[in-house]
Amino acid sequence: MRVLIVGSGGREHAIAYCAAKSEKADKIYCTPGNAGIAEYAECAPIGAMEFDKIVAFAKEKEVDLVIVGMDDPLVGGLVDELEAAGIRTFGPRKNAAILEGSKAFSKDLMKKYNIPTAAYENFTDPDKAMAYLETAKFPIVLKADGLALGKGVLICNSLEEAKEGVKSIMLDKKFGDAGNEMVIEEFMTGREVSVLSFVDGDTIKTMTSAQDHKRAGDGDTGLNTGGMGTFSPSPFYTKEVEDFCNKYIYQPTVDAMKAEGRPFKGVIFFGLMLTEEGPKVLEYNARFGDPEAQVVLPRMKNDIIEVVEACIDGTLDKVDLQFEDNAAVCVVLASDGYPVAYDKGLPVSGLDEFKKHEGYYCFHAGTKFEGEQIVTNGGRVLGVTAKGKDLKEARANAYAAAEWVHFDNKYMRHDIGKAIDEA
C-alpha cells in the first residue's frame, strides 16, 4: 500500500514512524514533510493548503491512503477534495472538522446535547463583548473562534485585561479572521487532561491519556505556545473519570455530530478539565495533538494503518485498541525566543544517538536539510520522547536524551511532567 501523510511537524513524524512499522505500508510519501520524516518517507515540497497539488500528487503516485495530520487542511476541506478524486482519506470532512474549526459551533453543540463544559457566550460584536465583561466574574477566558495555531486563548484576570483582550482579538485581529467571532467563557480550575480517540462515525475508541504543557517557561509562565512537552498516561485520569467521560462526553459527542448530519471519521482530541463538579470539555480538536501524538502513538500496540482503515470503513467496533503498560515523556527542544522571534538555519547534531537506544525517539517539528546537514527551521525544533516503566523513569530518560542533541540557542522547559511528583 502507498500511503501519503500531509503535514510537516512532530505529529506527522510520529504518524510516519508508526506507518513505517506497518506491514501494510510499502511506500510512504509526505507533503511537505521535514528532515526527520525523510527517514521514513519520500517528501515533496507541497504545502498542506495546496489542495490541487496534493490531489495531483496522490494521483500521480497512485496513493492508496492519505492521512491528513494538520488542522488547517482538515478545516479547509482537503478530505472532501481527496475523496471527490476517489482517494481513500483518513480525517474528518469539512463539515465535521468544524468541531475544531469553530469554537462557537463546538460550544453550541455541547450546550444543545448536554455535554459538560464551561458556561459561555458567543460574540460577533466587540461592543457587546465589552458590555458583557462589565458584569462578568474574573478570571475569565477569551477564545478566538477559528484556528489560531493553538494560541488563540487568553486568560484574563481583570476587566481591564479582558477589554484589552477583546480589542486584541476582535479589533486588532491578532489572530486574523479567527477573531471575527469570539467565545467568552467561565474560567475553570482543575487538572487538564488530553484524550485522543479514533472515531468511525458511530464507534469511538479512546487512546491512552496525556497532558500537555502550553506555556513557554518553567512553572507554566510566559507566552502560550504550540506545546513545550507532554507526558502519558496522566495519573489524574482515573477509571472513575474515564467511565464518566465515556457516558457523558465521548460517545455523546460522536452521536451529536451524527445527529447534526456531520458524521465524524478521524481523530477527536478531547481537551478535558477535571473540575470539582466533574470532568468538563475545554476544547475539541479534529486531529492528533502535537506533541500529544509523540507520547501516545509510540505506546500503541496496534498497526496504525489497520486502525485508520477501520475508521474509514466503519468497522472500528471490531478493533481491540491496545497500549503498552508503561509511560512516555516528550520534552520539546525549541529555539530560544520562541514563540516570538528566533533564529533559523542552525546546525543540529547528536541525532544519531537515538538509533543506539530502544525506547528513545527524536520527532522533528521544525527542521530541514541544507545539503547533508540538518538545520533548525522553526520555533519548536525537536520533540525528544522516551519511554520508561513509569512516568518518573520516562521523565528522567527524556531529559537525559535531550542532552544528546545540540544546536545554538537550544531552549527547553525543565519541569515537563513535574505534576507526576504530585500525583
C-alpha positions in Angstrom: 0.0 0.0 0.0 1.1 3.5 -0.8 0.5 6.0 2.0 0.6 9.8 1.9 0.9 11.8 5.1 0.0 15.6 4.9 1.9 17.8 7.3 5.4 18.8 8.5 5.6 18.6 12.3 6.4 16.3 15.1 2.9 14.8 15.0 3.3 13.8 11.3 6.8 12.4 12.2 5.1 10.2 14.9 2.5 9.1 12.4 5.2 8.3 9.8 7.2 6.3 12.4 4.1 4.2 13.1 3.1 3.8 9.5 6.7 2.6 8.7 6.2 -0.2 11.2 3.1 -1.4 9.4 3.4 -4.4 7.1 0.7 -2.8 5.0 2.7 0.3 4.1 5.0 -0.5 1.2 5.8 3.1 0.4 5.3 6.3 2.4 5.1 9.9 1.0 4.8 13.1 2.9 3.9 16.7 1.9 5.8 18.7 2.7 7.5 16.7 5.5 10.7 17.6 7.3 14.2 16.3 7.7 13.2 13.6 10.3 10.2 12.4 8.3 12.5 11.9 5.3 14.0 8.9 7.1 10.7 7.0 6.5 9.0 8.9 3.7 9.7 10.4 0.3 9.0 14.1 0.9 7.6 16.5 -1.7 7.7 20.3 -1.3 3.9 20.8 -1.5 2.3 23.0 1.2 -0.5 21.5 3.3 -3.0 24.0 1.9 -2.1 23.4 -1.8 -5.1 21.1 -2.2 -4.9 20.8 -6.0 -1.2 19.9 -5.9 -1.8 17.3 -3.2 -4.6 15.7 -5.1 -2.5 15.7 -8.3 0.5 14.2 -6.4 -1.7 11.5 -4.8 -3.0 10.5 -8.3 0.5 10.6 -9.9 2.0 8.4 -7.2 -1.1 6.1 -7.2 -1.5 6.6 -3.4 -3.9 4.2 -1.7 -4.4 6.0 1.5 -3.9 9.6 2.7 -3.6 10.6 6.4 -4.2 14.3 7.0 -2.3 15.3 10.1 -2.8 19.1 10.3 -5.8 21.2 11.4 -5.8 23.8 8.6 -6.3 21.4 5.7 -8.9 19.4 7.6 -10.9 22.5 8.4 -10.4 23.8 4.9 -11.8 20.6 3.3 -8.8 18.7 2.0 -10.5 15.3 2.9 -13.5 16.3 0.7 -11.2 17.1 -2.2 -9.3 13.9 -2.0 -12.5 11.8 -1.6 -14.0 13.5 -4.6 -11.0 12.4 -6.6 -11.6 8.8 -5.4 -8.7 8.7 -2.9 -9.2 7.0 0.5 -8.5 9.5 3.1 -8.3 9.5 6.9 -9.6 12.6 8.7 -12.9 14.4 9.1 -14.6 16.1 6.2 -15.0 19.8 6.3 -18.5 19.8 7.8 -17.2 17.6 10.7 -13.8 19.4 11.1 -15.8 22.4 12.2 -15.7 20.8 15.6 -12.3 22.3 15.9 -12.6 25.0 13.2 -15.3 27.0 15.2 -15.2 27.2 19.0 -18.7 28.8 18.8 -20.0 25.8 16.9 -18.5 23.3 19.4 -19.8 25.2 22.4 -23.3 25.4 21.0 -23.1 21.7 20.2 -22.2 20.9 23.8 -25.0 23.1 25.1 -27.6 21.5 22.8 -26.6 17.9 23.7 -25.9 18.5 27.4 -22.2 17.7 27.2 -20.4 19.1 30.2 -18.4 22.3 29.5 -17.9 25.8 30.9 -20.6 28.4 30.8 -20.1 30.8 27.9 -21.4 33.4 25.4 -20.6 33.9 21.8 -19.9 37.4 20.3 -19.5 38.9 16.8 -19.8 42.5 18.0 -16.9 43.7 20.1 -19.0 46.4 21.8 -21.4 43.7 23.1 -18.5 41.7 24.2 -17.1 44.7 26.2 -20.6 45.3 27.7 -20.8 41.6 28.8 -17.5 41.8 30.5 -18.8 44.6 32.8 -20.9 42.0 34.6 -18.6 39.0 34.4 -16.7 37.2 37.2 -12.9 37.1 36.9 -10.7 35.4 35.9 -12.4 34.8 32.6 -11.4 33.2 29.3 -11.5 34.7 25.8 -11.2 32.4 22.8 -10.9 33.4 19.1 -13.5 31.3 17.3 -11.3 30.0 14.5 -7.9 28.3 14.2 -5.0 30.3 15.8 -2.1 27.8 15.9 -3.1 26.8 19.5 -2.5 30.4 20.7 -6.0 32.0 20.4 -6.9 31.6 24.1 -6.5 34.4 26.6 -7.0 34.1 30.4 -7.8 37.5 31.8 -7.7 38.3 35.5 -9.3 41.8 35.4 -11.8 43.8 33.5 -9.1 46.0 32.0 -7.1 43.0 30.9 -10.2 41.4 29.3 -11.2 44.5 27.4 -7.6 44.7 26.1 -8.1 41.0 25.0 -11.3 41.8 23.1 -9.5 44.6 21.4 -6.6 42.3 20.5 -8.7 39.5 19.1 -11.7 41.3 17.5 -10.4 44.8 16.5 -6.6 44.4 16.1 -7.1 40.9 14.6 -4.1 39.5 16.3 -5.2 36.0 15.1 -6.6 37.2 11.8 -10.1 36.1 10.7 -10.1 33.6 13.6 -11.2 36.6 15.7 -14.2 37.5 13.7 -16.2 35.7 16.4 -15.2 35.2 19.9 -16.2 33.0 22.8 -16.2 34.3 26.4 -16.4 31.5 28.9 -16.1 31.0 32.6 -12.6 30.1 34.0 -12.4 26.5 35.1 -9.9 25.2 37.7 -8.6 21.7 38.0 -6.2 19.3 36.3 -6.1 19.3 32.5 -6.0 16.0 30.6 -5.9 15.3 26.9 -7.6 12.2 25.5 -7.2 11.3 21.8 -9.7 9.0 20.2 -10.3 7.1 16.9 -13.8 7.6 15.5 -15.6 5.9 12.6 -18.8 8.0 12.6 -20.6 5.7 15.1 -18.0 4.0 17.3 -15.3 5.7 19.4 -12.2 4.1 20.8 -10.1 6.3 23.1 -6.4 6.1 23.3 -4.2 6.4 26.4 -4.4 9.8 28.2 -1.8 12.5 28.1 -1.1 16.0 29.5 0.4 18.9 27.5 2.4 21.9 28.8 1.5 25.0 26.7 3.4 27.8 28.4 6.9 28.7 27.2 8.5 28.9 30.6 9.0 26.7 33.7 6.2 26.8 36.2 3.7 27.5 33.4 4.9 31.0 32.9 5.4 33.0 29.7 3.5 33.0 26.5 1.2 30.3 25.2 3.0 28.1 22.6 2.0 25.1 20.5 3.2 22.9 23.3 6.5 22.6 25.1 6.2 18.9 26.2 3.8 16.3 27.3 3.5 13.0 29.3 1.4 9.9 29.0 -0.6 8.5 30.8 -2.0 11.1 33.2 -2.1 9.8 36.8 -5.2 12.0 37.3 -7.2 10.2 34.6 -8.7 7.5 36.8 -11.1 4.7 35.9 -13.8 6.7 37.5 -13.1 9.8 35.3 -12.9 7.5 32.2 -16.2 5.9 33.0 -17.9 9.4 33.4 -16.4 10.7 30.2 -17.4 7.6 28.2 -21.0 8.1 29.3 -21.4 11.9 29.2 -18.7 13.2 26.8 -17.1 10.8 24.4 -20.0 8.8 22.8 -22.4 11.8 23.2 -20.1 13.9 21.1 -19.9 11.3 18.3 -23.7 10.9 18.5 -24.3 14.6 18.4 -22.1 15.1 15.3 -24.0 12.3 13.6 -27.4 13.8 14.6 -26.3 17.1 13.2 -25.6 15.5 9.8 -21.9 15.8 10.3 -20.7 12.3 10.9 -17.1 12.4 12.2 -14.5 10.0 11.0 -10.9 10.5 12.1 -9.4 11.6 15.4 -11.2 13.6 18.0 -8.9 15.2 20.6 -10.8 15.9 23.9 -9.2 18.6 26.0 -10.6 18.0 29.5 -10.6 19.9 32.7 -11.1 17.8 35.8 -13.2 20.2 38.0 -14.7 19.8 41.4 -18.0 19.3 39.7 -16.6 16.5 37.4 -14.8 16.4 34.1 -15.7 19.1 31.5 -14.7 19.7 27.9 -12.2 22.6 27.5 -12.0 22.2 23.7 -12.2 19.7 20.8 -9.5 19.2 18.2 -10.2 17.3 15.0 -6.8 15.6 14.7 -3.9 14.1 16.7 -2.5 16.5 19.2 1.0 17.9 18.8 3.0 17.0 21.0 0.5 14.5 22.5 0.9 12.2 19.5 4.6 11.9 20.3 3.9 10.2 23.6 0.6 8.3 22.7 1.5 6.8 19.4 4.8 5.1 20.4 2.9 3.3 23.1 0.2 2.0 20.8 0.4 -1.7 20.1 -1.9 -1.8 17.1 -0.9 -1.4 13.4 -1.9 2.3 12.8 -2.9 1.6 9.2 -5.3 -1.1 10.2 -6.9 1.2 12.8 -7.1 4.1 10.3 -8.7 1.9 7.7 -11.3 0.6 10.2 -12.3 4.3 10.9 -12.7 4.9 7.2 -14.7 1.7 6.7 -16.9 2.0 9.7 -15.6 -1.2 11.4 -13.8 0.3 14.4 -16.0 -1.7 16.7 -14.0 -4.8 15.6 -10.7 -3.3 16.6 -9.2 -4.1 20.0 -7.2 -0.9 20.7 -4.3 -1.6 23.0 -1.4 0.4 24.6 1.7 -0.7 26.4 1.7 -0.7 30.2 4.4 1.9 30.6 4.8 5.6 30.2 6.3 8.2 27.9 7.5 11.8 28.3 8.2 14.3 25.5 10.4 17.3 26.0 10.3 19.9 23.2 13.6 21.5 22.2 12.9 24.9 20.9 14.9 27.9 19.6 15.3 30.5 22.3 12.9 33.3 21.7 10.0 31.1 20.6 7.1 31.8 20.2 8.0 35.4 19.3 11.3 35.8 17.4 14.0 33.2 16.9 16.8 32.2 14.5 16.6 29.5 11.9 19.2 27.6 9.9 21.2 26.5 12.9 23.0 23.1 12.5 21.7 20.3 14.6 23.9 17.5 15.9 23.6 14.4 18.2 20.6 12.8 16.4 22.4 9.5 15.6 22.5 8.7 19.3 18.7 7.9 19.2 19.4 5.0 16.9 21.5 3.3 19.5 18.8 3.2 22.2 15.5 1.4 22.2 12.6 3.3 23.6 14.0 6.7 22.7 12.7 8.9 19.9 13.5 12.3 18.4 10.5 13.6 16.5 11.3 16.5 14.2 9.0 19.5 14.4 10.9 22.3 12.6 13.9 21.0 10.7 15.1 20.8 7.1 18.2 19.8 5.1 20.9 22.2 4.0 22.8 19.8 1.8 23.5 16.8 4.1 23.2 18.9 7.2 20.0 19.0 9.3 19.3 22.6 10.5 16.6 24.3 12.5 13.6 25.5 10.6 11.0 26.6 13.2 10.4 27.7 16.8 9.7 24.2 18.0 12.6 22.2 16.6 12.5 18.7 18.0 10.4 16.6 20.4 12.6 14.2 22.5 10.5 11.3 23.7 11.5 8.5 26.0 9.7 5.6 27.5 10.0 4.2 31.0 8.4 1.6 33.2 6.6 4.6 34.9 6.3 8.3 34.5 9.3 9.2 36.7 11.6 6.9 34.8 10.3 8.1 31.4 10.8 11.7 32.6 14.4 11.0 33.7 15.1 9.2 30.4 13.7 12.1 28.3 15.7 14.7 30.0 18.9 12.6 29.7 18.2 12.2 25.9 17.6 15.9 25.5 21.3 16.4 26.3 22.3 14.3 23.4 21.1 17.0 21.0 23.0 20.2 20.3 22.2 23.4 18.3 22.8 27.0 19.1 20.0 28.7 21.1 18.6 25.4 22.2 15.8 26.0 24.8 13.6 23.7 26.8 11.4 23.7 29.9 12.9 21.7 32.8 9.6 20.8 34.5 7.7 18.7 31.9 5.8 16.1 33.8 6.6 17.6 37.2 2.9 17.1 38.1 3.8 13.5 38.2 5.5 14.0 41.5 2.3 15.5 43.0 0.1 12.6 41.9 
